[in-house]
């Protein structure tokens, strides 16, 4: 089939590669503009663009698409049978939704209708889910509310972070998109409406989501740390300065004391959480300092039991 592919980050790369390998004609790749990044603020092309260039596929990187007459004329001239959207990062306007006969097909990183929104993978992990998945769906004017085509479940390991789940879902999603295209082409795939009463939201992450609130249990804080990798991670304050928790571990014991109270035990740094649950800070980084183990941190900062985090 003649396809236009809209995607930007690494998550979208396996799907683009799989669609190409399946023999579909990718007439155009639409991706975000190159962005400056790193200390030198050098311009970096999106991962999807790099793959498209390798395969000799034309690429466009419009800043805006809703009222972009030039882009619209280009799309209408291509007349794709289907538009694929994988982590593109732009709201698809109505004229694009109406353009291809088979619709705009999105690969979403959750088992819809759960976790609609910008960060489904991160929130599924952060909320302690043991299973997530990917869904292909026809995009409509709502927020991930379109009719579903295919879905596939993927387990989440108890110590797995969002980074690992992201990679697993990208690979499974690529297979699912090819399967979806096969079904659409053959006319054997029928869309099913979502049950909106079961919908949950996965809003875009903010820096404050990484703030550790010790009125939560150790398990909840650990799951949020897993989900918010690589950003915004987990952070709190000690002695008025930001303290980043790079590695955490839930302890099977209870600790007496107020939530947020530190307990030093040898070279180990523990913190009291809700319901007297215990969290071990394995690797930390004080504002302006390098990342270090708890033992190195204790020796360098003379931390004492009874000090409080988050004040």
C-alpha positions as CSV (number, residue, x, y, z in Angstrom):
1,X,0.0,0.0,0.0
2,X,1.0,3.6,-0.4
3,X,1.7,4.9,3.0
4,X,2.7,8.2,4.7
5,X,4.5,7.7,8.0
6,X,4.4,10.3,10.8
7,X,6.8,9.7,13.7
8,X,9.7,11.2,15.5
9,X,11.5,9.4,18.4
10,X,13.3,6.0,18.7
11,X,10.0,4.4,19.6
12,X,8.8,4.9,16.1
13,X,11.9,3.5,14.3
14,X,11.1,-0.3,14.5
15,X,7.6,0.3,13.1
16,X,9.0,2.4,10.1
17,X,11.6,-0.3,9.5
18,X,9.0,-3.1,9.7
19,X,6.6,-1.3,7.3
20,X,9.4,-0.9,4.8
21,X,10.5,-4.5,5.2
22,X,6.9,-5.7,4.6
23,X,7.0,-4.1,1.1
24,X,4.7,-1.1,1.6
25,X,5.5,2.0,-0.4
26,X,6.4,4.7,2.2
27,X,5.9,7.7,-0.1
28,X,6.8,10.3,2.6
29,X,8.0,10.5,6.2
30,X,6.7,13.4,8.3
31,X,8.7,14.2,11.4
32,X,9.5,16.9,13.8
33,X,12.2,19.6,12.9
34,X,15.8,19.0,13.9
35,X,16.4,20.3,17.4
36,X,19.5,21.6,19.2
37,X,20.6,19.4,22.1
38,X,23.6,18.6,24.3
39,X,26.1,21.0,25.8
40,X,27.2,22.3,22.4
41,X,23.6,22.8,21.4
42,X,24.3,21.0,18.1
43,X,21.4,20.3,15.8
44,X,20.2,16.7,15.9
45,X,17.9,15.0,13.4
46,X,15.0,12.9,14.9
47,X,15.7,9.1,14.8
48,X,12.9,8.6,12.3
49,X,14.4,11.0,9.9
50,X,17.8,9.2,10.0
51,X,16.1,5.9,9.0
52,X,14.1,7.5,6.3
53,X,17.3,9.1,4.8
54,X,19.0,5.8,4.9
55,X,16.2,4.3,2.8
56,X,16.0,7.2,0.4
57,X,12.5,8.1,1.5
58,X,11.5,11.8,1.1
59,X,11.2,13.6,4.5
60,X,9.3,16.8,5.5
61,X,9.7,18.5,8.9
62,X,6.9,21.1,9.2
63,X,6.8,23.2,12.3
64,X,3.0,23.4,11.9
65,X,0.6,21.1,10.0
66,X,-2.9,22.3,10.7
67,X,-3.0,25.4,8.5
68,X,0.1,24.6,6.4
69,X,-1.2,24.9,2.7
70,X,2.1,23.7,1.2
71,X,2.2,20.6,3.3
72,X,-1.5,19.9,2.7
73,X,-1.0,20.2,-1.1
74,X,2.0,17.8,-0.9
75,X,-0.1,15.2,1.1
76,X,-3.1,15.5,-1.3
77,X,-0.8,15.0,-4.3
78,X,0.6,11.8,-2.7
79,X,-3.0,10.5,-2.0
80,X,-1.9,7.8,0.5
81,X,-4.1,4.9,1.2
82,X,-3.3,5.1,4.8
83,X,-1.4,7.5,7.2
84,X,0.5,5.8,10.0
85,X,1.2,7.9,13.2
86,X,3.7,6.6,15.8
87,X,4.8,9.1,18.5
88,X,4.8,11.9,16.0
89,X,4.2,14.6,18.7
90,X,1.6,16.7,16.8
91,X,-2.2,16.8,16.9
92,X,-3.5,15.4,13.6
93,X,-5.8,18.0,11.9
94,X,-9.2,17.0,10.5
95,X,-8.1,17.4,6.9
96,X,-5.4,14.7,7.4
97,X,-8.0,12.5,9.2
98,X,-10.2,12.8,6.1
99,X,-7.5,12.3,3.5
100,X,-6.7,8.5,3.2
101,X,-9.5,6.0,2.6
102,X,-8.2,3.6,5.3
103,X,-7.8,6.4,7.8
104,X,-4.9,7.5,10.1
105,X,-3.7,4.5,12.1
106,X,-1.9,5.2,15.4
107,X,0.3,2.8,17.4
108,X,-0.4,3.6,21.1
109,X,1.8,2.4,23.9
110,X,-1.0,1.0,26.2
111,X,-3.9,-1.3,26.2
112,X,-6.6,1.2,25.4
113,X,-8.8,2.7,26.7
114,X,-6.4,2.7,29.7
115,X,-3.6,5.3,29.7
116,X,-4.7,7.7,27.0
117,X,-2.3,10.6,26.6
118,X,1.3,11.6,26.1
119,X,3.1,9.3,28.5
120,X,1.3,5.9,28.6
121,X,4.4,3.8,29.1
122,X,5.8,5.8,32.0
123,X,2.5,6.0,33.9
124,X,1.7,2.3,33.5
125,X,5.1,1.5,35.1
126,X,4.8,4.3,37.7
127,X,1.4,3.0,38.8
128,X,2.8,-0.5,39.4
129,X,1.0,-2.2,36.6
130,X,2.2,-5.8,35.9
131,X,0.9,-5.8,32.3
132,X,0.7,-3.2,29.6
133,X,0.7,-3.4,25.8
134,X,0.2,-1.7,22.5
135,X,-2.9,-0.9,20.5
136,X,-3.5,0.1,16.9
137,X,-6.4,2.4,16.5
138,X,-8.0,4.8,14.0
139,X,-7.3,8.4,15.1
140,X,-10.3,10.6,15.6
141,X,-10.7,14.2,16.9
142,X,-10.4,13.0,20.6
143,X,-7.4,12.2,22.8
144,X,-6.7,8.6,21.9
145,X,-10.4,7.8,21.8
146,X,-10.6,6.3,18.3
147,X,-11.8,2.9,17.4
148,X,-9.4,0.0,18.1
149,X,-8.0,-2.4,15.5
150,X,-5.6,-4.8,17.2
151,X,-3.9,-5.0,20.6
152,X,-1.2,-7.1,22.2
153,X,-0.4,-7.4,25.9
154,X,3.2,-7.2,27.3
155,X,4.2,-8.1,30.9
156,X,6.1,-5.6,33.0
157,X,8.8,-7.0,35.3
158,X,8.8,-6.0,38.9
159,X,12.2,-4.3,38.6
160,X,11.8,-3.1,35.0
161,X,12.0,0.6,34.3
162,X,10.1,2.5,31.6
163,X,13.2,2.4,29.4
164,X,13.0,-1.4,29.1
165,X,9.3,-1.4,28.6
166,X,9.6,1.3,26.0
167,X,12.0,-0.9,24.0
168,X,9.8,-4.0,24.3
169,X,6.6,-2.2,23.2
170,X,8.4,-0.6,20.3
171,X,9.4,-4.0,19.0
172,X,6.0,-5.6,19.6
173,X,4.2,-2.5,18.2
174,X,6.2,-2.8,14.9
175,X,4.9,-6.4,14.4
176,X,1.3,-5.3,15.4
177,X,1.3,-2.4,12.9
178,X,2.4,-4.7,10.0
179,X,-0.3,-7.2,11.1
180,X,-2.8,-4.3,11.1
181,X,-1.9,-3.2,7.6
182,X,-2.2,-6.8,6.4
183,X,-5.7,-7.0,7.8
184,X,-6.8,-3.6,6.4
185,X,-5.5,-4.5,3.0
186,X,-7.3,-7.8,3.0
187,X,-10.5,-6.2,4.4
188,X,-10.5,-8.7,7.3
189,X,-10.0,-6.2,10.1
190,X,-12.9,-4.5,11.8
191,X,-12.6,-1.6,14.2
192,X,-14.1,-1.8,17.7
193,X,-15.2,1.3,19.7
194,X,-13.5,2.0,23.0
195,X,-15.5,1.8,26.3
196,X,-15.0,5.4,27.4
197,X,-16.1,4.5,30.9
198,X,-12.9,2.6,31.3
199,X,-10.6,5.4,30.0
200,X,-7.7,6.6,32.1
201,X,-5.3,9.4,31.5
202,X,-1.5,9.4,31.1
203,X,-0.7,13.1,31.0
204,X,2.6,14.6,29.9
205,X,5.3,14.3,32.6
206,X,6.5,17.4,34.5
207,X,9.6,17.8,36.6
208,X,7.4,17.8,39.7
209,X,6.2,14.3,39.0
210,X,9.7,13.2,40.0
211,X,9.5,14.8,43.5
212,X,9.5,12.1,46.2
213,X,6.6,12.4,48.6
214,X,7.4,10.3,51.6
215,X,3.7,10.2,52.6
216,X,3.6,7.5,49.9
217,X,4.7,4.0,50.6
218,X,8.2,2.7,49.6
219,X,6.6,0.5,46.9
220,X,4.8,3.4,45.4
221,X,7.9,5.6,45.4
222,X,9.9,2.8,43.9
223,X,7.4,2.2,41.1
224,X,7.3,6.0,40.3
225,X,11.1,6.0,40.1
226,X,10.9,3.0,37.7
227,X,8.3,4.7,35.6
228,X,9.9,8.1,35.4
229,X,13.2,6.9,33.8
230,X,15.1,8.6,32.3
231,X,13.1,11.7,33.2
232,X,12.0,13.2,35.6
233,X,13.5,10.4,37.7
234,X,13.2,10.8,41.5
235,X,14.4,13.7,43.6
236,X,14.0,15.3,47.0
237,X,15.9,17.8,49.1
238,X,18.4,17.4,51.9
239,X,19.7,20.4,53.9
240,X,17.9,22.7,51.4
241,X,19.6,21.3,48.4
242,X,18.3,19.0,45.6
243,X,19.1,15.3,46.1
244,X,18.6,12.9,43.1
245,X,17.9,9.3,43.8
246,X,19.5,7.3,40.9
247,X,18.9,3.8,42.3
248,X,16.4,2.7,44.9
249,X,15.4,-0.5,46.6
250,X,12.3,-1.4,48.7
251,X,13.2,-3.2,52.0
252,X,11.0,-5.9,53.4
253,X,11.3,-4.5,56.9
254,X,9.5,-1.6,58.6
255,X,11.2,1.5,60.0
256,X,10.0,3.6,63.0
257,X,9.8,7.4,62.6
258,X,8.2,10.2,60.7
259,X,7.9,9.9,56.9
260,X,11.1,11.3,55.3
261,X,13.4,10.5,58.2
262,X,16.8,9.1,57.3
263,X,18.2,6.1,59.0
264,X,22.0,5.4,58.6
265,X,22.9,1.8,59.0
266,X,26.6,1.1,58.4
267,X,27.2,2.1,54.7
268,X,23.4,2.0,53.9
269,X,21.1,5.0,53.7
270,X,17.4,4.2,54.5
271,X,14.4,6.5,54.6
272,X,11.1,6.0,56.4
273,X,8.1,6.2,54.1
274,X,4.3,5.9,54.6
275,X,3.0,3.0,56.9
276,X,6.6,2.8,58.2
277,X,7.7,1.1,54.9
278,X,11.4,1.4,54.2
279,X,13.2,2.6,51.1
280,X,17.0,2.2,50.6
281,X,18.8,4.9,48.6
282,X,21.4,2.9,46.7
283,X,22.9,5.7,44.5
284,X,22.4,9.4,45.0
285,X,23.6,12.7,43.7
286,X,23.6,16.0,45.6
287,X,23.0,19.2,43.7
288,X,26.3,20.3,42.0
289,X,28.1,17.0,42.9
290,X,28.8,13.8,41.1
291,X,26.7,10.6,41.3
292,X,27.9,8.3,44.1
293,X,27.0,5.2,46.1
294,X,25.3,5.6,49.5
295,X,28.5,4.7,51.2
296,X,30.5,7.4,49.3
297,X,27.7,9.9,50.0
298,X,27.6,9.1,53.8
299,X,31.4,9.4,54.1
300,X,31.5,12.7,52.2
301,X,28.5,14.4,53.8
302,X,28.5,13.1,57.3
303,X,24.8,12.3,57.2
304,X,23.2,11.3,60.5
305,X,20.2,9.3,61.4
306,X,17.2,11.5,62.2
307,X,17.8,14.0,59.4
308,X,14.8,14.7,57.2
309,X,14.4,14.7,53.5
310,X,12.0,16.9,51.6
311,X,12.0,19.8,54.0
